[in-house]
Amino acid sequence: MLAQVNIAKMLAPIDSPVMSEFVANLDRINGLAESSQGFVWRLKDDSENATNIKIYDDDFIIVNMSVWRSLEDLSAFVYRSDHAEVFKRRKEWFSKMDQQYMALWYVPNDYKPTVGDAVERLNHLRAHGDTPFSFTFRKQFTAIQSGEWAVRT
């Protein structure tokens, strides 16, 4: 299974007019993710989204984390579904991040990553670049049954 985390720094509070179109699309895009091929799990609270879950000590940083059956399934959702149209508009709602804001890593079946896992993977990626422990779409790794890793080509 493949876990992903991405964070974003909002331009304004979540309940502001600046963020209203982003918020208006949350339920639709989350529903699309959940109905997408290969979707396994996503981080959410009682409100059915993760905008109130804090990953860092900054109220303007929001987190999205999910688990997928494969890299191909996640990639199809991110880049080839209606999510892509919302993703293209991110500059309307979020500031450019100076550090790596997304990470991918493999998890065992039935494992639900924690916010602590996400911080660890993001920090590792920021410090070491793409490795089997934490990587991006730019340099992907494949888990091999023996516990070894292979770079995807």
N, CA, C and O of each residue as an XYZ file, in Angstrom:
612
protein
N       0.839     -1.173      0.000
C       0.000      0.000      0.000
C       0.887      1.240      0.000
O       1.990      1.232      0.546
N       0.393      2.289     -0.613
C       1.133      3.530     -0.736
C       0.433      4.636      0.047
O      -0.745      4.914     -0.180
N       1.159      5.263      0.965
C       0.631      6.412      1.707
C       1.102      7.687      1.039
O       2.169      7.729      0.427
N       0.299      8.719      1.165
C       0.694     10.035      0.671
C       0.268     11.070      1.692
O      -0.771     10.936      2.338
N       1.084     12.101      1.829
C       0.721     13.278      2.608
C       1.040     14.498      1.774
O       2.044     14.537      1.062
N       0.181     15.488      1.868
C       0.514     16.792      1.316
C      -0.049     17.844      2.251
O      -1.127     17.692      2.825
N       0.712     18.907      2.382
C       0.291     20.008      3.227
C       0.222     21.265      2.373
O       0.830     21.344      1.306
N      -0.522     22.237      2.857
C      -0.641     23.505      2.147
C      -0.845     24.612      3.161
O      -1.487     24.415      4.193
N      -0.295     25.776      2.861
C      -0.464     26.939      3.728
C      -1.500     27.859      3.103
O      -1.289     28.437      2.037
N      -2.632     27.979      3.802
C      -3.743     28.783      3.305
C      -3.372     30.262      3.259
O      -2.572     30.733      4.067
N      -3.955     30.986      2.314
C      -3.759     32.422      2.206
C      -4.572     33.191      3.247
O      -4.267     34.342      3.559
N      -5.604     32.546      3.777
C      -6.514     33.191      4.733
C      -7.148     32.094      5.592
O      -7.014     30.913      5.271
N      -7.826     32.459      6.662
C      -8.502     31.442      7.478
C      -9.478     30.606      6.651
O     -10.036     31.084      5.663
N      -9.676     29.371      7.059
C     -10.512     28.416      6.312
C     -11.937     28.929      6.106
O     -12.574     28.585      5.111
N     -12.447     29.747      7.031
C     -13.824     30.240      6.920
C     -13.908     31.614      6.246
O     -14.947     32.272      6.303
N     -12.829     32.038      5.617
C     -12.812     33.348      4.948
C     -13.354     33.242      3.525
O     -13.398     32.152      2.956
N     -13.768     34.381      2.945
C     -14.203     34.378      1.539
C     -13.117     33.887      0.581
O     -13.433     33.276     -0.440
N     -11.845     34.142      0.892
C     -10.740     33.696      0.032
C     -10.770     32.177     -0.143
O     -10.488     31.668     -1.227
N     -11.110     31.463      0.920
C     -11.075     29.995      0.906
C     -12.413     29.356      0.535
O     -12.508     28.131      0.470
N     -13.436     30.154      0.294
C     -14.790     29.616      0.132
C     -14.927     28.622     -1.018
O     -15.601     27.605     -0.859
N     -14.312     28.883     -2.166
C     -14.440     27.931     -3.279
C     -13.680     26.640     -3.002
O     -14.126     25.560     -3.389
N     -12.536     26.748     -2.335
C     -11.815     25.540     -1.946
C     -12.692     24.697     -1.019
O     -12.863     23.498     -1.240
N     -13.238     25.317      0.003
C     -14.089     24.610      0.958
C     -15.313     24.025      0.260
O     -15.737     22.913      0.575
N     -15.876     24.765     -0.679
C     -17.062     24.292     -1.413
C     -16.766     23.031     -2.216
O     -17.678     22.250     -2.490
N     -15.518     22.821     -2.596
C     -15.142     21.633     -3.380
C     -14.679     20.452     -2.529
O     -14.516     19.349     -3.052
N     -14.464     20.659     -1.229
C     -13.907     19.594     -0.382
C     -14.713     18.304     -0.408
O     -14.167     17.235     -0.679
N     -15.998     18.396     -0.131
C     -16.812     17.172     -0.069
C     -16.828     16.445     -1.409
O     -16.746     15.218     -1.452
N     -16.933     17.193     -2.494
C     -16.970     16.579     -3.831
C     -15.651     15.865     -4.141
O     -15.659     14.728     -4.612
N     -14.534     16.517     -3.882
C     -13.238     15.918     -4.197
C     -12.935     14.765     -3.240
O     -12.390     13.745     -3.663
N     -13.277     14.907     -1.964
C     -13.084     13.789     -1.037
C     -13.934     12.591     -1.441
O     -13.478     11.450     -1.363
N     -15.164     12.844     -1.869
C     -16.020     11.762     -2.349
C     -15.463     11.113     -3.604
O     -15.529      9.895     -3.765
N     -14.918     11.925     -4.485
C     -14.288     11.398     -5.692
C     -13.116     10.496     -5.324
O     -12.964      9.411     -5.886
N     -12.291     10.940     -4.386
C     -11.162     10.103     -3.944
C     -11.663      8.772     -3.427
O     -11.172      7.716     -3.827
N     -12.642      8.821     -2.534
C     -13.140      7.593     -1.907
C     -13.761      6.623     -2.902
O     -13.784      5.417     -2.659
N     -14.264      7.136     -4.016
C     -14.863      6.257     -5.024
C     -13.875      5.889     -6.142
O     -14.228      5.161     -7.070
N     -12.647      6.392     -6.049
C     -11.650      6.125     -7.084
C     -11.038      4.740     -6.940
O     -10.920      4.208     -5.836
N     -10.654      4.169     -8.067
C      -9.984      2.873     -8.075
C      -8.728      2.955     -7.214
O      -7.933      3.885     -7.352
N      -8.556      1.991     -6.338
C      -7.353      1.885     -5.537
C      -7.364      2.659     -4.236
O      -6.427      2.540     -3.447
N      -8.409      3.459     -3.984
C      -8.479      4.203     -2.732
C      -8.677      3.226     -1.574
O      -9.460      2.283     -1.681
N      -7.957      3.455     -0.459
C      -8.071      2.603      0.716
C      -8.569      3.385      1.932
O      -9.487      2.938      2.620
N      -7.976      4.541      2.198
C      -8.272      5.277      3.437
C      -7.828      6.720      3.284
O      -6.919      7.017      2.509
N      -8.475      7.628      4.031
C      -8.001      9.010      4.100
C      -8.177      9.543      5.512
O      -9.080      9.135      6.242
N      -7.303     10.452      5.876
C      -7.348     11.114      7.178
C      -8.555     12.031      7.229
O      -8.775     12.828      6.317
N      -9.335     11.920      8.292
C     -10.478     12.819      8.476
C     -10.875     12.815      9.941
O     -10.537     11.906     10.699
N     -11.599     13.852     10.314
C     -12.109     13.933     11.676
C     -13.629     13.807     11.626
O     -14.179     13.360     10.620
N     -14.306     14.194     12.693
C     -15.760     14.063     12.755
C     -16.491     14.886     11.708
O     -17.655     14.619     11.408
N     -15.813     15.891     11.145
C     -16.433     16.722     10.103
C     -16.284     16.091      8.720
O     -16.717     16.666      7.721
N     -15.665     14.897      8.664
C     -15.449     14.163      7.410
C     -14.350     14.760      6.532
O     -14.201     14.358      5.378
N     -13.576     15.716      7.062
C     -12.406     16.188      6.340
C     -11.281     16.396      7.349
O     -11.450     16.109      8.535
N     -10.148     16.886      6.891
C      -8.981     17.004      7.773
C      -8.548     18.447      7.994
O      -7.450     18.683      8.500
N      -9.378     19.416      7.628
C      -8.952     20.806      7.724
C      -8.739     21.275      9.159
O      -8.061     22.278      9.379
N      -9.292     20.584     10.125
C      -9.096     20.954     11.533
C      -7.973     20.165     12.198
O      -7.654     20.414     13.360
N      -7.374     19.229     11.489
C      -6.289     18.419     12.051
C      -4.979     19.172     11.858
O      -4.618     19.537     10.739
N      -4.281     19.397     12.951
C      -3.036     20.169     12.893
C      -1.834     19.236     12.759
O      -1.703     18.259     13.496
N      -0.970     19.554     11.811
C       0.252     18.787     11.602
C       1.460     19.564     12.122
O       2.447     18.967     12.550
N       1.381     20.886     12.086
C       2.422     21.767     12.611
C       1.750     22.836     13.465
O       0.524     22.946     13.473
N       2.532     23.608     14.171
C       2.011     24.662     15.035
C       1.742     25.914     14.203
O       2.330     26.971     14.433
N       0.842     25.769     13.235
C       0.492     26.860     12.347
C      -0.940     26.619     11.877
O      -1.205     25.678     11.129
N      -1.846     27.465     12.314
C      -3.259     27.286     11.981
C      -3.559     27.417     10.493
O      -4.639     27.031     10.046
N      -2.622     27.955      9.725
C      -2.847     28.128      8.296
C      -2.370     26.929      7.472
O      -2.620     26.873      6.268
N      -1.691     25.976      8.100
C      -1.246     24.780      7.373
C      -2.276     23.681      7.551
O      -2.606     23.295      8.672
N      -2.778     23.184      6.433
C      -3.726     22.067      6.469
C      -3.067     20.838      5.856
O      -2.106     20.939      5.093
N      -3.607     19.677      6.209
C      -3.005     18.414      5.798
C      -4.025     17.553      5.061
O      -5.222     17.584      5.345
N      -3.518     16.795      4.121
C      -4.289     15.764      3.434
C      -3.423     14.511      3.444
O      -2.259     14.556      3.046
N      -3.980     13.409      3.891
C      -3.217     12.166      3.919
C      -4.152     11.021      3.533
O      -5.311     10.981      3.945
N      -3.626     10.094      2.736
C      -4.440      8.967      2.293
C      -3.559      7.765      1.985
O      -2.335      7.871      1.916
N      -4.205      6.627      1.802
C      -3.530      5.379      1.442
C      -4.197      4.837      0.185
O      -5.420      4.855      0.050
N      -3.361      4.354     -0.731
C      -3.820      3.845     -2.030
C      -3.200      2.477     -2.283
O      -2.149      2.154     -1.730
N      -3.846      1.682     -3.112
C      -3.329      0.348     -3.438
C      -2.059      0.420     -4.272
O      -1.205     -0.463     -4.183
N      -1.929      1.470     -5.085
C      -0.744      1.563     -5.935
C      -0.454      3.018     -6.293
O      -1.306      3.898     -6.175
N       0.755      3.225     -6.725
C       1.186      4.534     -7.213
C       0.368      4.938     -8.437
O       0.016      6.107     -8.593
N       0.070      3.984     -9.292
C      -0.711      4.263    -10.497
C      -2.118      4.743    -10.137
O      -2.636      5.669    -10.761
N      -2.739      4.114     -9.130
C      -4.082      4.533     -8.711
C      -4.068      5.954     -8.160
O      -4.934      6.761     -8.500
N      -3.095      6.262     -7.314
C      -2.983      7.614     -6.771
C      -2.735      8.619     -7.885
O      -3.378      9.668     -7.926
N      -1.830      8.318     -8.771
C      -1.501      9.218     -9.878
C      -2.729      9.487    -10.749
O      -2.953     10.623    -11.166
N      -3.515      8.462    -11.024
C      -4.727      8.638    -11.831
C      -5.690      9.602    -11.142
O      -6.268     10.471    -11.795
N      -5.866      9.456     -9.838
C      -6.743     10.372     -9.111
C      -6.194     11.796     -9.134
O      -6.925     12.737     -9.441
N      -4.933     11.957     -8.816
C      -4.340     13.289     -8.695
C      -4.334     14.034    -10.024
O      -4.701     15.208    -10.079
N      -3.924     13.365    -11.086
C      -3.659     14.051    -12.349
C      -4.679     13.821    -13.455
O      -4.684     14.565    -14.436
N      -5.548     12.811    -13.332
C      -6.448     12.499    -14.436
C      -7.921     12.416    -14.022
O      -8.735     11.843    -14.746
N      -8.262     12.974    -12.881
C      -9.662     13.028    -12.461
C     -10.054     14.497    -12.283
O      -9.250     15.384    -12.569
N     -11.257     14.762    -11.824
C     -11.685     16.137    -11.562
C     -10.813     16.810    -10.502
O     -10.803     18.037    -10.399
N     -10.084     16.021     -9.715
C      -9.158     16.599     -8.743
C      -8.143     17.509     -9.443
O      -7.748     18.534     -8.887
N      -7.726     17.150    -10.638
C      -6.712     17.923    -11.362
C      -7.165     19.360    -11.602
O      -6.353     20.282    -11.526
N      -8.440     19.560    -11.888
C      -8.943     20.917    -12.125
C      -8.860     21.769    -10.864
O      -8.493     22.942    -10.932
N      -9.191     21.199     -9.733
C      -9.084     21.925     -8.464
C      -7.611     22.144     -8.127
O      -7.232     23.223     -7.671
N      -6.795     21.143     -8.346
C      -5.357     21.219     -8.077
C      -4.714     22.370     -8.863
O      -3.851     23.071     -8.336
N      -5.126     22.562    -10.100
C      -4.574     23.631    -10.935
C      -4.879     25.016    -10.372
O      -4.186     25.980    -10.701
N      -5.889     25.128     -9.541
C      -6.302     26.417     -8.974
C      -5.670     26.686     -7.602
O      -6.043     27.663     -6.953
N      -4.747     25.869     -7.148
C      -4.224     25.958     -5.778
C      -3.643     27.325     -5.431
O      -3.674     27.714     -4.263
N      -3.115     28.063     -6.398
C      -2.542     29.389     -6.122
C      -3.608     30.392     -5.666
O      -3.278     31.416     -5.068
N      -4.867     30.105     -5.945
C      -5.952     30.982     -5.487
C      -6.142     30.899     -3.975
O      -6.641     31.838     -3.355
N      -5.739     29.764     -3.379
C      -6.032     29.508     -1.977
C      -4.805     29.305     -1.100
O      -4.879     29.479      0.116
N      -3.685     28.941     -1.698
C      -2.510     28.547     -0.921
C      -1.263     29.291     -1.373
O      -1.099     29.594     -2.555
N      -0.384     29.582     -0.411
C       0.879     30.225     -0.745
C       1.893     29.176     -1.186
O       1.767     27.992     -0.873
N       2.893     29.638     -1.915
C       3.953     28.733     -2.358
C       4.778     28.330     -1.140
O       5.174     29.178     -0.341
N       5.033     27.042     -1.007
C       5.793     26.536      0.134
C       7.278     26.510     -0.231
O       7.646     26.124     -1.340
N       8.120     26.923      0.709
C       9.563     26.945      0.495
C      10.193     25.562      0.628
O      11.285     25.324      0.113
N       9.515     24.660      1.309
C      10.034     23.311      1.532
C       9.120     22.291      0.864
O       8.008     22.604      0.440
N       9.624     21.062      0.784
C       8.831     19.962      0.218
C       7.513     19.849      0.989
O       7.515     19.839      2.220
N       6.412     19.767      0.285
C       5.092     19.755      0.914
C       4.325     18.447      0.688
O       3.204     18.294      1.172
N       4.917     17.523     -0.034
C       4.247     16.224     -0.211
C       5.270     15.110     -0.150
O       6.432     15.279     -0.517
N       4.801     13.955      0.328
C       5.675     12.783      0.422
C       4.852     11.527      0.193
O       3.665     11.460      0.512
N       5.524     10.537     -0.371
C       4.951      9.212     -0.593
C       5.808      8.196      0.145
O       7.020      8.376      0.262
N       5.188      7.124      0.644
C       5.923      6.020      1.253
C       5.018      4.800      1.326
O       3.792      4.912      1.300
N       5.640      3.646      1.417
C       4.880      2.399      1.480
C       4.543      2.043      2.919
O       5.345      2.246      3.831
N       3.340      1.508      3.105
C       2.877      1.072      4.422
C       2.343     -0.353      4.310
O       1.931     -0.778      3.231
N       2.347     -1.091      5.422
C       1.770     -2.435      5.393
C       0.258     -2.379      5.156
O      -0.379     -1.354      5.397
N      -0.297     -3.471      4.691
C      -1.751     -3.571      4.539
C      -2.413     -3.237      5.868
O      -1.903     -3.597      6.929
N      -3.535     -2.558      5.810
C      -4.353     -2.193      6.970
C      -3.703     -1.177      7.903
O      -4.226     -0.939      8.992
N      -2.594     -0.575      7.522
C      -1.962      0.440      8.363
C      -2.515      1.811      8.004
O      -2.573      2.181      6.832
N      -2.917      2.558      9.018
C      -3.392      3.923      8.821
C      -2.320      4.870      9.362
O      -2.121      4.946     10.574
N      -1.634      5.585      8.482
C      -0.563      6.466      8.937
C      -1.079      7.560      9.870
O      -2.230      7.986      9.780
N      -0.210      7.996     10.758
C      -0.537      9.052     11.699
C       0.051     10.374     11.223
O       0.871     10.412     10.305
N      -0.377     11.447     11.856
C       0.199     12.753     11.568
C       1.687     12.728     11.905
O       2.489     13.352     11.209
N       2.059     12.020     12.957
C       3.478     11.871     13.293
C       4.255     11.188     12.183
O       5.378     11.589     11.878
N       3.674     10.156     11.573
C       4.308      9.499     10.419
C       4.516     10.504      9.294
O       5.575     10.528      8.666
N       3.517     11.323      9.043
C       3.587     12.302      7.962
C       4.712     13.308      8.200
O       5.481     13.607      7.286
N       4.810     13.822      9.405
C       5.878     14.778      9.731
C       7.241     14.115      9.550
O       8.160     14.714      8.992
N       7.367     12.878     10.023
C       8.640     12.156      9.888
C       9.023     11.990      8.419
O      10.179     12.207      8.055
N       8.072     11.609      7.575
C       8.366     11.395      6.152
C       8.682     12.712      5.440
O       9.594     12.763      4.614
N       7.943     13.765      5.749
C       8.236     15.068      5.149
C       9.612     15.573      5.584
O      10.388     16.055      4.759
N       9.908     15.463      6.862
C      11.212     15.917      7.357
C      12.352     15.134      6.726
O      13.386     15.708      6.383
N      12.174     13.834      6.571
C      13.203     12.995      5.959
C      13.409     13.399      4.496
O      14.544     13.521      4.035
N      12.340     13.600      3.794
C      12.428     14.002      2.389
C      13.118     15.359      2.252
O      13.945     15.552      1.361
N      12.782     16.283      3.124
C      13.419     17.604      3.100
C      14.919     17.515      3.362
O      15.705     18.252      2.766
N      15.308     16.616      4.251
C      16.720     16.493      4.632
C      17.532     15.664      3.650
O      18.707     15.960      3.429
N      16.934     14.625      3.049
C      17.698     13.647      2.267
C      17.275     13.512      0.805
O      17.921     12.794      0.041
N      16.213     14.184      0.412
C      15.708     13.997     -0.943
C      14.990     12.658     -1.066
O      14.710     11.992     -0.070
N      14.703     12.282     -2.296
C      13.968     11.041     -2.555
C      14.789      9.824     -2.146
O      15.916      9.636     -2.604
N      14.207      9.004     -1.279
C      14.796      7.732     -0.845
C      13.653      6.740     -0.724
O      12.494      7.148     -0.803
N      13.925      5.465     -0.538
C      12.826      4.520     -0.337
C      11.970      4.843      0.889
O      10.802      4.459      0.946
N      12.546      5.551      1.877
C      11.810      5.893      3.093
C      10.742      6.945      2.828
O       9.690      6.943      3.468
N      11.010      7.842      1.890
C      10.099      8.943      1.593
C      10.484      9.509      0.224
O      11.642      9.864      0.000
N       9.522      9.592     -0.678
C       9.845     10.004     -2.044
C       8.705     10.800     -2.655
O       7.664     10.999     -2.028
N       8.910     11.249     -3.875
C       7.915     12.043     -4.593
C       7.571     11.352     -5.911
O       8.105     10.288     -6.225
N       6.686     11.963     -6.666
C       6.372     11.444     -7.993
C       7.579     11.552     -8.926
O       7.652     10.824     -9.916
N       8.534     12.452     -8.627
C       9.696     12.636     -9.504
C      10.620     11.424     -9.515
O      11.132     11.052    -10.571
N      10.842     10.802     -8.356
C      11.732      9.642     -8.277
C      11.026      8.595     -7.430
O      11.064      8.644     -6.201
N      10.405      7.679     -8.078
C       9.546      6.711     -7.409
C      10.288      5.420     -7.110
O      11.190      5.012     -7.841
N       9.889      4.796     -6.028
C      10.453      3.519     -5.621
C       9.344      2.481     -5.588
O       8.172      2.811     -5.408
N       9.720      1.248     -5.760
C       8.790      0.132     -5.699
C       9.200     -0.772     -4.547
O      10.371     -1.130     -4.420
N       8.260     -1.133     -3.724
C       8.548     -2.076     -2.648
C       8.659     -3.467     -3.257
O       7.839     -3.853     -4.090
N       9.664     -4.212     -2.844
C       9.855     -5.590     -3.291
C       9.629     -6.491     -2.089
O      10.033     -6.149     -0.978
N       9.010     -7.602     -2.287
C       8.613     -8.495     -1.193
C       9.707     -8.771     -0.167
O       9.416     -8.912      1.021
N      10.937     -8.848     -0.600
C      12.035     -9.199      0.313
C      12.397     -8.060      1.253
O      13.240     -8.235      2.133
N      11.775     -6.894      1.085
C      12.127     -5.747      1.903
C      13.136     -4.843      1.216
O      13.490     -3.787      1.739
N      13.600     -5.259      0.044
C      14.518     -4.430     -0.747
C      13.687     -3.357     -1.462
O      12.457     -3.407     -1.459
N      14.364     -2.406     -2.062
C      13.703     -1.342     -2.795
C      14.284     -1.265     -4.204
O      15.450     -1.591     -4.429
N      13.480     -0.843     -5.117
C      13.944     -0.634     -6.486
C      13.454      0.714     -6.960
O      12.325      1.103     -6.662
N      14.279      1.428     -7.687
C      13.851      2.683     -8.304
C      13.000      2.334     -9.504
O      13.366      1.481    -10.312
N      11.858      3.000     -9.618
C      10.990      2.796    -10.787
C      11.593      3.545    -11.955
O      12.095      4.659    -11.802
N      11.542      2.938    -13.103
C      12.046      3.612    -14.303
C      10.931      3.823    -15.289
O      11.154      4.376    -16.365
